[in-house]
Amino acid sequence: MELTATIAYDELVERCKQGDSLSYSQLYNKYAKAMFNTSLRIVNNVGDAEDVLQDAFVDAFKHLKDFRYNSTFGAWLKRIVINKSISLLRKKKLKLVDIESTQVEDRSDYEAVDEVAFQYKVDEVRNAIQKLPDGYRAVVSLYLLEEIPQEEIGNILGISHNTVRTQYHRAKQKLMTILKEEGVS
């Protein structure tokens, strides 16, 4: 038995494709807040997230004729927002060290983290995530909040899967340290 997914036809998107200016505004209003939050979690700056949001919608509207329902419009737009957010971080010299080209001497970085203890309240964790260095924050946001597989994060960031795993592990440890310093338990 073959399982297939059907992506629903979106009347609002189709009206935009036909040039209905009111529909563009409605489409923007429907997705702007969620896309802004996605970008903000990655770039960690309101002004930058606003810029990413505007650029993403300009590109989406410009290429709307190419949208073919291989995914939902929201998923397609989110991919644009994520790519633009990562591009902005790259322009700002996001520092990710490729683990393949680095000698790892201290294995203490790989001590087990209690996964149950890692399940803190969502708001407290999100606030702590904002305090992470750019590289850690990008990996954690893409993996935990956007639920993008680590292999795909590696492709997006242009780093190896091992580097993503290492960045994620170190980010979790750093999060635990931040949360403990703030007395969150």
N, C-alpha and C positions, 0 to 999 in steps of 0.2 A: 504494500500500500504506500503510495507516494503522498507525502505531506507537502502542501503548497500554501503559501501565505498570499492573501489578496490584499493589496493596498487600496483603501477606499478612495474613490474619486472625490476630489475636493472642489465643490462648486465655487468657493471663494477664490481659489487659485485659478480656476478656469475663467472667472470673470476678469481677473487681473490680466490673464493672457490675452483677453479680448480688448484690453485697454481701459477698463472701467476704473477711473481714478478714485472713486469712493471705496472700491474694493481694495485698492492698494493700502489705503489708510486703515481699513478694517483688518487686513492681514497683518499690518505692522502692529496695531494695537493688540491683536490676539497673541502675538509671539514676543513682543519687545521685552516684557519683564523677565520672562524665563531666559531669553537669550542674553540679556544684560547680566543676570545672576550667573549664568554659565561663564561668561567672559570675566566677570569680577572675581570669581573663584580662582581663575587662572592668572590674571594679570595683577590682581590685588591693588588696583587703583581705580577709583571711580571715574576719573577723567579718561583714562585709557580704555576702560570698559565701555564708556559712552562712545568713544571714537570707534572702537571695534564694532559695536552694535550698528552704528551708522554705516560704516564701510561694508559690513556684512549684508545689510538690507539693500544697499546700493547694488552690490554684486548680485544678490539673489534676484532682485527685480530686473536687473540688466540681462540675466541669464534664465529668467523664468520660462522662456520659450523652450529651453533645453530640459526642463524638469519633466521626467517621464513616469513618475509614480513607481520607481524601483524601491522607494521607501516613502514614508510619509513626508509631507512638506516640512514638518517640524524637525524631523531627523536630518533631512537634507540641509536645512538652515542651520541646525546645531553644528553640523560638520563644518560649514563655512565659518561660523563663529569660533569654533575651536581652532581651526587652521589659522584664522586671522589673529587670534589671541597668542598662539604659539609663535607666529611670525613676528608679532610685536615684541615678545620676550626675546626672541633671537636678535632683533635689532638693538635691544637694550643689553645685549651681551649676556644672555642667560648662561650661567656656568654649570655645565654638566660634564663630569669627567667620565670618559669611556673606560669602563672597568677592564676591558680587554687589553688596553694599552697601559694599565697601571699595575704596579706590583702591590699586592695586598700582603702586608707583613703581620698585622695584628688581627687575629681571628676573633678577638673579643667583640668586634662589631656584629658577629653572627650569633651571639648568645640569644637564646629563645626569649621571645616577648610573650607574656601571658595574654593570649588573645581575648580571654574573658574580661580581664582588667582593661583592655583596650576599648571596650564597648562603653564609652562615656556618653553623657548626654550630648545630643546633636549640636546644640548651640555652643556648648563649651568647646567641643572639638573643632567646630568651624572657626571659632575665634582663635583657637590655638593654631589652626592651619594657616590663618592669615599672617601669623608671626614667623612662619617657616621661611627659609631662604627660597628664592625663586625656583630653583631646580627641584627641590623637594616638594614645594607647594604645587608645581605643575604636575608632577607625577601623581601625588596623592589626590589632587582634584580630578584628574582625568580617570584614575583608577577607581577611587572610592565614590566620588560624587557623580561622575559622568558614566561610570561603569564600562569604560573602554578596556578591552583586554590588554594585558601588558605587552604582548607582541605588537599590537597595533600602536600603542603608545611609543614603543621604540621606533616604529616607522615614522610616526608623526614628528617625533623629536630628533630623528636622525641618529639614534644611539642604539646600542645592542640591547637585546632582551635581558641579558645579564646585568647591564647597567641599570635598566629600569627596575629590576628586582632589587638590586643593591640600594638604589636611591629610595625605593619604597620602604625597604627594611630600615634604613637609617632615618628616614622621615618619621616612621612610627616611633622609633626610639627617641627622637628629638621631640615629638609630640608628647610622649609620656613625660619627658623631662619638663617641658613647658607646663603641662597640666599639674605636675607635682609641685613645681615652684609656685604656681598660683593657688595651691591648696585645694585643687579639685580632686575629689575622690568619689 
